[in-house]
Amino acid sequence: MPGLLGVLAASMGDRDAAFAHFDQALDERSMVISWLRDPLISDIRDDPRYAELFERVGLTP
């Protein structure tokens, strides 16, 4: 659920909430990577925290 909340927050422009939810999803070993590829969050891809999430799981954006 945190992944979905992250997508919703990102789509509404709330980057801080989006990344907080994505961090929680990673901590819970949720399927956050699938959410990070969602077109609805394209506006946050320029944020350094976006690349950091991928690095945490050993992938590149």
PQR file with spaces between the fields and no chain letter, atoms N, CA, C, O and H, PARSE charges and radii, in Angstrom:
ATOM       1  N    MET     1       0.800   -1.207    0.000 -0.4000 1.5000
ATOM       2  CA   MET     1       0.000    0.000    0.000 -0.0000 2.0000
ATOM       3  C    MET     1       0.848    1.279    0.000  0.5500 1.7000
ATOM       4  O    MET     1       0.442    2.270   -0.607 -0.5500 1.4000
ATOM       5  N    PRO     2       2.023    1.288    0.667 -0.5600 1.5000
ATOM       6  CA   PRO     2       2.800    2.523    0.644  0.2800 2.0000
ATOM       7  C    PRO     2       3.239    2.914   -0.769  0.5500 1.7000
ATOM       8  O    PRO     2       3.370    4.102   -1.066 -0.5500 1.4000
ATOM       9  N    GLY     3       3.465    1.938   -1.631 -0.4000 1.5000
ATOM      10  CA   GLY     3       3.839    2.257   -3.008 -0.0000 2.0000
ATOM      11  C    GLY     3       2.746    3.021   -3.721  0.5500 1.7000
ATOM      12  O    GLY     3       3.013    4.001   -4.417 -0.5500 1.4000
ATOM      13  H    GLY     3       3.359    0.974   -1.390  0.4000 1.0000
ATOM      14  N    LEU     4       1.525    2.576   -3.549 -0.4000 1.5000
ATOM      15  CA   LEU     4       0.384    3.258   -4.163 -0.0000 2.0000
ATOM      16  C    LEU     4       0.220    4.655   -3.582  0.5500 1.7000
ATOM      17  O    LEU     4      -0.056    5.604   -4.316 -0.5500 1.4000
ATOM      18  H    LEU     4       1.308    1.780   -2.984  0.4000 1.0000
ATOM      19  N    LEU     5       0.386    4.787   -2.282 -0.4000 1.5000
ATOM      20  CA   LEU     5       0.303    6.110   -1.663 -0.0000 2.0000
ATOM      21  C    LEU     5       1.402    7.026   -2.192  0.5500 1.7000
ATOM      22  O    LEU     5       1.190    8.229   -2.351 -0.5500 1.4000
ATOM      23  H    LEU     5       0.610    4.016   -1.686  0.4000 1.0000
ATOM      24  N    GLY     6       2.573    6.459   -2.462 -0.4000 1.5000
ATOM      25  CA   GLY     6       3.654    7.237   -3.047 -0.0000 2.0000
ATOM      26  C    GLY     6       3.296    7.744   -4.428  0.5500 1.7000
ATOM      27  O    GLY     6       3.570    8.897   -4.761 -0.5500 1.4000
ATOM      28  H    GLY     6       2.746    5.482   -2.333  0.4000 1.0000
ATOM      29  N    VAL     7       2.688    6.891   -5.230 -0.4000 1.5000
ATOM      30  CA   VAL     7       2.260    7.303   -6.574 -0.0000 2.0000
ATOM      31  C    VAL     7       1.219    8.411   -6.477  0.5500 1.7000
ATOM      32  O    VAL     7       1.286    9.395   -7.213 -0.5500 1.4000
ATOM      33  H    VAL     7       2.466    5.955   -4.959  0.4000 1.0000
ATOM      34  N    LEU     8       0.267    8.256   -5.581 -0.4000 1.5000
ATOM      35  CA   LEU     8      -0.767    9.283   -5.418 -0.0000 2.0000
ATOM      36  C    LEU     8      -0.164   10.608   -4.978  0.5500 1.7000
ATOM      37  O    LEU     8      -0.506   11.661   -5.515 -0.5500 1.4000
ATOM      38  H    LEU     8       0.212    7.457   -4.983  0.4000 1.0000
ATOM      39  N    ALA     9       0.733   10.555   -4.002 -0.4000 1.5000
ATOM      40  CA   ALA     9       1.370   11.788   -3.523 -0.0000 2.0000
ATOM      41  C    ALA     9       2.186   12.444   -4.640  0.5500 1.7000
ATOM      42  O    ALA     9       2.152   13.664   -4.802 -0.5500 1.4000
ATOM      43  H    ALA     9       1.012    9.699   -3.566  0.4000 1.0000
ATOM      44  N    ALA    10       2.914   11.637   -5.403 -0.4000 1.5000
ATOM      45  CA   ALA    10       3.720   12.182   -6.498 -0.0000 2.0000
ATOM      46  C    ALA    10       2.841   12.807   -7.566  0.5500 1.7000
ATOM      47  O    ALA    10       3.169   13.861   -8.112 -0.5500 1.4000
ATOM      48  H    ALA    10       2.942   10.646   -5.271  0.4000 1.0000
ATOM      49  N    SER    11       1.731   12.160   -7.862 -0.4000 1.5000
ATOM      50  CA   SER    11       0.847   12.698   -8.901 -0.0000 2.0000
ATOM      51  C    SER    11       0.182   13.997   -8.468  0.5500 1.7000
ATOM      52  O    SER    11      -0.276   14.773   -9.306 -0.5500 1.4000
ATOM      53  H    SER    11       1.465   11.304   -7.419  0.4000 1.0000
ATOM      54  N    MET    12       0.130   14.235   -7.156 -0.4000 1.5000
ATOM      55  CA   MET    12      -0.440   15.475   -6.644 -0.0000 2.0000
ATOM      56  C    MET    12       0.642   16.527   -6.394  0.5500 1.7000
ATOM      57  O    MET    12       0.347   17.637   -5.951 -0.5500 1.4000
ATOM      58  H    MET    12       0.503   13.604   -6.475  0.4000 1.0000
ATOM      59  N    GLY    13       1.901   16.169   -6.683 -0.4000 1.5000
ATOM      60  CA   GLY    13       2.982   17.133   -6.540 -0.0000 2.0000
ATOM      61  C    GLY    13       3.635   17.187   -5.173  0.5500 1.7000
ATOM      62  O    GLY    13       4.463   18.063   -4.923 -0.5500 1.4000
ATOM      63  H    GLY    13       2.141   15.267   -7.043  0.4000 1.0000
ATOM      64  N    ASP    14       3.280   16.265   -4.279 -0.4000 1.5000
ATOM      65  CA   ASP    14       3.860   16.258   -2.936 -0.0000 2.0000
ATOM      66  C    ASP    14       5.055   15.305   -2.914  0.5500 1.7000
ATOM      67  O    ASP    14       4.929   14.144   -2.523 -0.5500 1.4000
ATOM      68  H    ASP    14       2.607   15.554   -4.483  0.4000 1.0000
ATOM      69  N    ARG    15       6.195   15.802   -3.330 -0.4000 1.5000
ATOM      70  CA   ARG    15       7.394   14.983   -3.452 -0.0000 2.0000
ATOM      71  C    ARG    15       7.838   14.395   -2.119  0.5500 1.7000
ATOM      72  O    ARG    15       8.202   13.221   -2.049 -0.5500 1.4000
ATOM      73  H    ARG    15       6.297   16.745   -3.647  0.4000 1.0000
ATOM      74  N    ASP    16       7.812   15.196   -1.067 -0.4000 1.5000
ATOM      75  CA   ASP    16       8.273   14.703    0.229 -0.0000 2.0000
ATOM      76  C    ASP    16       7.441   13.517    0.701  0.5500 1.7000
ATOM      77  O    ASP    16       7.983   12.513    1.161 -0.5500 1.4000
ATOM      78  H    ASP    16       7.516   16.150   -1.124  0.4000 1.0000
ATOM      79  N    ALA    17       6.128   13.639    0.584 -0.4000 1.5000
ATOM      80  CA   ALA    17       5.258   12.526    0.983 -0.0000 2.0000
ATOM      81  C    ALA    17       5.481   11.323    0.079  0.5500 1.7000
ATOM      82  O    ALA    17       5.501   10.187    0.551 -0.5500 1.4000
ATOM      83  H    ALA    17       5.687   14.455    0.210  0.4000 1.0000
ATOM      84  N    ALA    18       5.649   11.563   -1.215 -0.4000 1.5000
ATOM      85  CA   ALA    18       5.864   10.466   -2.158 -0.0000 2.0000
ATOM      86  C    ALA    18       7.106    9.673   -1.769  0.5500 1.7000
ATOM      87  O    ALA    18       7.059    8.445   -1.691 -0.5500 1.4000
ATOM      88  H    ALA    18       5.633   12.487   -1.598  0.4000 1.0000
ATOM      89  N    PHE    19       8.210   10.361   -1.528 -0.4000 1.5000
ATOM      90  CA   PHE    19       9.438    9.651   -1.193 -0.0000 2.0000
ATOM      91  C    PHE    19       9.362    8.994    0.177  0.5500 1.7000
ATOM      92  O    PHE    19       9.970    7.946    0.392 -0.5500 1.4000
ATOM      93  H    PHE    19       8.248   11.359   -1.592  0.4000 1.0000
ATOM      94  N    ALA    20       8.636    9.586    1.092 -0.4000 1.5000
ATOM      95  CA   ALA    20       8.445    8.944    2.397 -0.0000 2.0000
ATOM      96  C    ALA    20       7.702    7.617    2.224  0.5500 1.7000
ATOM      97  O    ALA    20       8.059    6.614    2.842 -0.5500 1.4000
ATOM      98  H    ALA    20       8.143   10.438    0.917  0.4000 1.0000
ATOM      99  N    HIS    21       6.669    7.618    1.382 -0.4000 1.5000
ATOM     100  CA   HIS    21       5.923    6.382    1.137 -0.0000 2.0000
ATOM     101  C    HIS    21       6.768    5.355    0.390  0.5500 1.7000
ATOM     102  O    HIS    21       6.713    4.165    0.702 -0.5500 1.4000
ATOM     103  H    HIS    21       6.378    8.432    0.879  0.4000 1.0000
ATOM     104  N    PHE    22       7.550    5.802   -0.593 -0.4000 1.5000
ATOM     105  CA   PHE    22       8.403    4.872   -1.320 -0.0000 2.0000
ATOM     106  C    PHE    22       9.478    4.280   -0.407  0.5500 1.7000
ATOM     107  O    PHE    22       9.800    3.096   -0.513 -0.5500 1.4000
ATOM     108  H    PHE    22       7.595    6.768   -0.846  0.4000 1.0000
ATOM     109  N    ASP    23      10.034    5.100    0.489 -0.4000 1.5000
ATOM     110  CA   ASP    23      11.008    4.587    1.456 -0.0000 2.0000
ATOM     111  C    ASP    23      10.376    3.521    2.341  0.5500 1.7000
ATOM     112  O    ASP    23      10.978    2.481    2.606 -0.5500 1.4000
ATOM     113  H    ASP    23       9.773    6.062    0.575  0.4000 1.0000
ATOM     114  N    GLN    24       9.167    3.789    2.790 -0.4000 1.5000
ATOM     115  CA   GLN    24       8.453    2.819    3.627 -0.0000 2.0000
ATOM     116  C    GLN    24       8.208    1.529    2.849  0.5500 1.7000
ATOM     117  O    GLN    24       8.361    0.432    3.386 -0.5500 1.4000
ATOM     118  H    GLN    24       8.677    4.634    2.575  0.4000 1.0000
ATOM     119  N    ALA    25       7.831    1.669    1.596 -0.4000 1.5000
ATOM     120  CA   ALA    25       7.582    0.489    0.768 -0.0000 2.0000
ATOM     121  C    ALA    25       8.850   -0.350    0.625  0.5500 1.7000
ATOM     122  O    ALA    25       8.796   -1.579    0.687 -0.5500 1.4000
ATOM     123  H    ALA    25       7.707    2.560    1.160  0.4000 1.0000
ATOM     124  N    LEU    26       9.987    0.315    0.432 -0.4000 1.5000
ATOM     125  CA   LEU    26      11.245   -0.428    0.347 -0.0000 2.0000
ATOM     126  C    LEU    26      11.564   -1.121    1.657  0.5500 1.7000
ATOM     127  O    LEU    26      11.996   -2.274    1.665 -0.5500 1.4000
ATOM     128  H    LEU    26      10.031    1.312    0.381  0.4000 1.0000
ATOM     129  N    ASP    27      11.354   -0.422    2.767 -0.4000 1.5000
ATOM     130  CA   ASP    27      11.611   -1.012    4.076 -0.0000 2.0000
ATOM     131  C    ASP    27      10.742   -2.240    4.304  0.5500 1.7000
ATOM     132  O    ASP    27      11.166   -3.194    4.956 -0.5500 1.4000
ATOM     133  H    ASP    27      11.002    0.514    2.761  0.4000 1.0000
ATOM     134  N    GLU    28       9.537   -2.216    3.772 -0.4000 1.5000
ATOM     135  CA   GLU    28       8.610   -3.342    3.916 -0.0000 2.0000
ATOM     136  C    GLU    28       8.799   -4.390    2.823  0.5500 1.7000
ATOM     137  O    GLU    28       8.081   -5.389    2.775 -0.5500 1.4000
ATOM     138  H    GLU    28       9.193   -1.442    3.242  0.4000 1.0000
ATOM     139  N    ARG    29       9.779   -4.148    1.941 -0.4000 1.5000
ATOM     140  CA   ARG    29      10.066   -5.052    0.829 -0.0000 2.0000
ATOM     141  C    ARG    29       8.855   -5.222   -0.083  0.5500 1.7000
ATOM     142  O    ARG    29       8.576   -6.300   -0.608 -0.5500 1.4000
ATOM     143  H    ARG    29      10.362   -3.336    1.979  0.4000 1.0000
ATOM     144  N    SER    30       8.167   -4.130   -0.240 -0.4000 1.5000
ATOM     145  CA   SER    30       7.017   -4.067   -1.124 -0.0000 2.0000
ATOM     146  C    SER    30       7.503   -4.017   -2.568  0.5500 1.7000
ATOM     147  O    SER    30       8.700   -3.870   -2.813 -0.5500 1.4000
ATOM     148  H    SER    30       8.393   -3.254    0.186  0.4000 1.0000
ATOM     149  N    MET    31       6.607   -4.134   -3.505 -0.4000 1.5000
ATOM     150  CA   MET    31       6.973   -4.094   -4.913 -0.0000 2.0000
ATOM     151  C    MET    31       7.084   -2.646   -5.383  0.5500 1.7000
ATOM     152  O    MET    31       6.421   -2.243   -6.339 -0.5500 1.4000
ATOM     153  H    MET    31       5.634   -4.254   -3.306  0.4000 1.0000
ATOM     154  N    VAL    32       7.918   -1.878   -4.711 -0.4000 1.5000
ATOM     155  CA   VAL    32       8.030   -0.451   -4.991 -0.0000 2.0000
ATOM     156  C    VAL    32       8.630   -0.165   -6.361  0.5500 1.7000
ATOM     157  O    VAL    32       8.300    0.854   -6.967 -0.5500 1.4000
ATOM     158  H    VAL    32       8.456   -2.205   -3.935  0.4000 1.0000
ATOM     159  N    ILE    33       9.489   -1.021   -6.857 -0.4000 1.5000
ATOM     160  CA   ILE    33      10.113   -0.755   -8.148 -0.0000 2.0000
ATOM     161  C    ILE    33       9.070   -0.668   -9.249  0.5500 1.7000
ATOM     162  O    ILE    33       9.196    0.156  -10.155 -0.5500 1.4000
ATOM     163  H    ILE    33       9.757   -1.849   -6.365  0.4000 1.0000
ATOM     164  N    SER    34       8.058   -1.492   -9.187 -0.4000 1.5000
ATOM     165  CA   SER    34       7.012   -1.408  -10.205 -0.0000 2.0000
ATOM     166  C    SER    34       6.296   -0.062  -10.137  0.5500 1.7000
ATOM     167  O    SER    34       5.873    0.470  -11.164 -0.5500 1.4000
ATOM     168  H    SER    34       7.955   -2.161   -8.451  0.4000 1.0000
ATOM     169  N    TRP    35       6.161    0.486   -8.944 -0.4000 1.5000
ATOM     170  CA   TRP    35       5.531    1.797   -8.804 -0.0000 2.0000
ATOM     171  C    TRP    35       6.453    2.894   -9.315  0.5500 1.7000
ATOM     172  O    TRP    35       5.982    3.898   -9.851 -0.5500 1.4000
ATOM     173  H    TRP    35       6.504    0.054   -8.110  0.4000 1.0000
ATOM     174  N    LEU    36       7.737    2.717   -9.158 -0.4000 1.5000
ATOM     175  CA   LEU    36       8.686    3.756   -9.570 -0.0000 2.0000
ATOM     176  C    LEU    36       8.768    3.908  -11.081  0.5500 1.7000
ATOM     177  O    LEU    36       9.304    4.903  -11.569 -0.5500 1.4000
ATOM     178  H    LEU    36       8.119    1.902   -8.723  0.4000 1.0000
ATOM     179  N    ARG    37       8.263    2.968  -11.808 -0.4000 1.5000
ATOM     180  CA   ARG    37       8.252    3.040  -13.266 -0.0000 2.0000
ATOM     181  C    ARG    37       6.919    3.578  -13.803  0.5500 1.7000
ATOM     182  O    ARG    37       6.747    3.730  -15.012 -0.5500 1.4000
ATOM     183  H    ARG    37       7.828    2.159  -11.411  0.4000 1.0000
ATOM     184  N    ASP    38       5.990    3.860  -12.906 -0.4000 1.5000
ATOM     185  CA   ASP    38       4.658    4.318  -13.301 -0.0000 2.0000
ATOM     186  C    ASP    38       4.743    5.698  -13.954  0.5500 1.7000
ATOM     187  O    ASP    38       5.403    6.586  -13.415 -0.5500 1.4000
ATOM     188  H    ASP    38       6.129    3.737  -11.924  0.4000 1.0000
ATOM     189  N    PRO    39       4.089    5.898  -15.105 -0.5600 1.5000
ATOM     190  CA   PRO    39       4.118    7.204  -15.778  0.2800 2.0000
ATOM     191  C    PRO    39       3.523    8.340  -14.944  0.5500 1.7000
ATOM     192  O    PRO    39       3.835    9.506  -15.184 -0.5500 1.4000
ATOM     193  N    LEU    40       2.682    8.021  -13.982 -0.4000 1.5000
ATOM     194  CA   LEU    40       2.078    9.066  -13.154 -0.0000 2.0000
ATOM     195  C    LEU    40       3.097    9.816  -12.305  0.5500 1.7000
ATOM     196  O    LEU    40       2.821   10.922  -11.840 -0.5500 1.4000
ATOM     197  H    LEU    40       2.429    7.073  -13.787  0.4000 1.0000
ATOM     198  N    ILE    41       4.264    9.229  -12.100 -0.4000 1.5000
ATOM     199  CA   ILE    41       5.243    9.891  -11.242 -0.0000 2.0000
ATOM     200  C    ILE    41       6.406   10.469  -12.032  0.5500 1.7000
ATOM     201  O    ILE    41       7.470   10.728  -11.469 -0.5500 1.4000
ATOM     202  H    ILE    41       4.488    8.331  -12.477  0.4000 1.0000
ATOM     203  N    SER    42       6.218   10.669  -13.304 -0.4000 1.5000
ATOM     204  CA   SER    42       7.310   11.186  -14.145 -0.0000 2.0000
ATOM     205  C    SER    42       7.830   12.538  -13.656  0.5500 1.7000
ATOM     206  O    SER    42       8.985   12.880  -13.910 -0.5500 1.4000
ATOM     207  H    SER    42       5.354   10.458  -13.761  0.4000 1.0000
ATOM     208  N    ASP    43       7.005   13.300  -12.968 -0.4000 1.5000
ATOM     209  CA   ASP    43       7.431   14.624  -12.490 -0.0000 2.0000
ATOM     210  C    ASP    43       8.473   14.560  -11.379  0.5500 1.7000
ATOM     211  O    ASP    43       9.144   15.559  -11.121 -0.5500 1.4000
ATOM     212  H    ASP    43       6.067   13.022  -12.762  0.4000 1.0000
ATOM     213  N    ILE    44       8.631   13.416  -10.712 -0.4000 1.5000
ATOM     214  CA   ILE    44       9.604   13.344   -9.618 -0.0000 2.0000
ATOM     215  C    ILE    44      10.909   12.673  -10.042  0.5500 1.7000
ATOM     216  O    ILE    44      11.823   12.532   -9.229 -0.5500 1.4000
ATOM     217  H    ILE    44       8.086   12.604  -10.922  0.4000 1.0000
ATOM     218  N    ARG    45      11.003   12.271  -11.274 -0.4000 1.5000
ATOM     219  CA   ARG    45      12.200   11.539  -11.724 -0.0000 2.0000
ATOM     220  C    ARG    45      13.456   12.407  -11.735  0.5500 1.7000
ATOM     221  O    ARG    45      14.567   11.876  -11.750 -0.5500 1.4000
ATOM     222  H    ARG    45      10.262   12.386  -11.935  0.4000 1.0000
ATOM     223  N    ASP    46      13.303   13.713  -11.729 -0.4000 1.5000
ATOM     224  CA   ASP    46      14.474   14.587  -11.700 -0.0000 2.0000
ATOM     225  C    ASP    46      14.987   14.832  -10.282  0.5500 1.7000
ATOM     226  O    ASP    46      16.021   15.474  -10.098 -0.5500 1.4000
ATOM     227  H    ASP    46      12.400   14.144  -11.717  0.4000 1.0000
ATOM     228  N    ASP    47      14.272   14.327   -9.287 -0.4000 1.5000
ATOM     229  CA   ASP    47      14.671   14.485   -7.893 -0.0000 2.0000
ATOM     230  C    ASP    47      15.763   13.460   -7.572  0.5500 1.7000
ATOM     231  O    ASP    47      15.629   12.291   -7.932 -0.5500 1.4000
ATOM     232  H    ASP    47      13.432   13.806   -9.436  0.4000 1.0000
ATOM     233  N    PRO    48      16.837   13.878   -6.903 -0.5600 1.5000
ATOM     234  CA   PRO    48      17.925   12.941   -6.572  0.2800 2.0000
ATOM     235  C    PRO    48      17.458   11.739   -5.745  0.5500 1.7000
ATOM     236  O    PRO    48      18.067   10.671   -5.801 -0.5500 1.4000
ATOM     237  N    ARG    49      16.392   11.914   -4.988 -0.4000 1.5000
ATOM     238  CA   ARG    49      15.889   10.801   -4.167 -0.0000 2.0000
ATOM     239  C    ARG    49      15.359    9.667   -5.025  0.5500 1.7000
ATOM     240  O    ARG    49      15.330    8.517   -4.586 -0.5500 1.4000
ATOM     241  H    ARG    49      15.898   12.782   -4.942  0.4000 1.0000
ATOM     242  N    TYR    50      14.942    9.976   -6.238 -0.4000 1.5000
ATOM     243  CA   TYR    50      14.440    8.956   -7.165 -0.0000 2.0000
ATOM     244  C    TYR    50      15.558    7.966   -7.494  0.5500 1.7000
ATOM     245  O    TYR    50      15.367    6.754   -7.390 -0.5500 1.4000
ATOM     246  H    TYR    50      14.965   10.910   -6.595  0.4000 1.0000
ATOM     247  N    ALA    51      16.710    8.476   -7.886 -0.4000 1.5000
ATOM     248  CA   ALA    51      17.850    7.610   -8.201 -0.0000 2.0000
ATOM     249  C    ALA    51      18.328    6.855   -6.960  0.5500 1.7000
ATOM     250  O    ALA    51      18.758    5.706   -7.056 -0.5500 1.4000
ATOM     251  H    ALA    51      16.866    9.461   -7.970  0.4000 1.0000
ATOM     252  N    GLU    52      18.252    7.500   -5.805 -0.4000 1.5000
ATOM     253  CA   GLU    52      18.679    6.858   -4.561 -0.0000 2.0000
ATOM     254  C    GLU    52      17.828    5.631   -4.247  0.5500 1.7000
ATOM     255  O    GLU    52      18.344    4.627   -3.756 -0.5500 1.4000
ATOM     256  H    GLU    52      17.902    8.434   -5.727  0.4000 1.0000
ATOM     257  N    LEU    53      16.531    5.705   -4.527 -0.4000 1.5000
ATOM     258  CA   LEU    53      15.669    4.541   -4.297 -0.0000 2.0000
ATOM     259  C    LEU    53      16.125    3.356   -5.132  0.5500 1.7000
ATOM     260  O    LEU    53      16.177    2.228   -4.642 -0.5500 1.4000
ATOM     261  H    LEU    53      16.111    6.520   -4.926  0.4000 1.0000
ATOM     262  N    PHE    54      16.453    3.609   -6.383 -0.4000 1.5000
ATOM     263  CA   PHE    54      16.926    2.529   -7.253 -0.0000 2.0000
ATOM     264  C    PHE    54      18.264    1.977   -6.749  0.5500 1.7000
ATOM     265  O    PHE    54      18.486    0.766   -6.763 -0.5500 1.4000
ATOM     266  H    PHE    54      16.411    4.526   -6.781  0.4000 1.0000
ATOM     267  N    GLU    55      19.142    2.863   -6.309 -0.4000 1.5000
ATOM     268  CA   GLU    55      20.437    2.421   -5.796 -0.0000 2.0000
ATOM     269  C    GLU    55      20.281    1.512   -4.581  0.5500 1.7000
ATOM     270  O    GLU    55      21.048    0.566   -4.403 -0.5500 1.4000
ATOM     271  H    GLU    55      18.962    3.847   -6.297  0.4000 1.0000
ATOM     272  N    ARG    56      19.295    1.800   -3.756 -0.4000 1.5000
ATOM     273  CA   ARG    56      19.065    0.987   -2.567 -0.0000 2.0000
ATOM     274  C    ARG    56      18.751   -0.465   -2.907  0.5500 1.7000
ATOM     275  O    ARG    56      19.021   -1.363   -2.110 -0.5500 1.4000
ATOM     276  H    ARG    56      18.671    2.568   -3.901  0.4000 1.0000
ATOM     277  N    VAL    57      18.187   -0.696   -4.079 -0.4000 1.5000
ATOM     278  CA   VAL    57      17.870   -2.065   -4.465 -0.0000 2.0000
ATOM     279  C    VAL    57      18.829   -2.595   -5.535  0.5500 1.7000
ATOM     280  O    VAL    57      18.645   -3.699   -6.048 -0.5500 1.4000
ATOM     281  H    VAL    57      17.968    0.033   -4.726  0.4000 1.0000
ATOM     282  N    GLY    58      19.846   -1.809   -5.864 -0.4000 1.5000
ATOM     283  CA   GLY    58      20.866   -2.255   -6.785 -0.0000 2.0000
ATOM     284  C    GLY    58      20.530   -2.104   -8.251  0.5500 1.7000
ATOM     285  O    GLY    58      21.087   -2.816   -9.086 -0.5500 1.4000
ATOM     286  H    GLY    58      19.996   -0.912   -5.448  0.4000 1.0000
ATOM     287  N    LEU    59      19.634   -1.195   -8.583 -0.4000 1.5000
ATOM     288  CA   LEU    59      19.247   -0.953   -9.971 -0.0000 2.0000
ATOM     289  C    LEU    59      19.557    0.480  -10.356  0.5500 1.7000
ATOM     290  O    LEU    59      19.933    1.290   -9.508 -0.5500 1.4000
ATOM     291  H    LEU    59      19.181   -0.616   -7.904  0.4000 1.0000
ATOM     292  N    THR    60      19.400    0.795  -11.634 -0.4000 1.5000
ATOM     293  CA   THR    60      19.538    2.174  -12.100 -0.0000 2.0000
ATOM     294  C    THR    60      18.201    2.618  -12.669  0.5500 1.7000
ATOM     295  O    THR    60      17.462    1.810  -13.233 -0.5500 1.4000
ATOM     296  H    THR    60      19.095    0.137  -12.323  0.4000 1.0000
ATOM     297  N    PRO    61      17.886    3.910  -12.523 -0.5600 1.5000
ATOM     298  CA   PRO    61      16.582    4.403  -13.020  0.2800 2.0000
ATOM     299  C    PRO    61      16.451    4.349  -14.526  0.5500 1.7000
ATOM     300  O    PRO    61      15.415    4.730  -15.070 -0.5500 1.4000
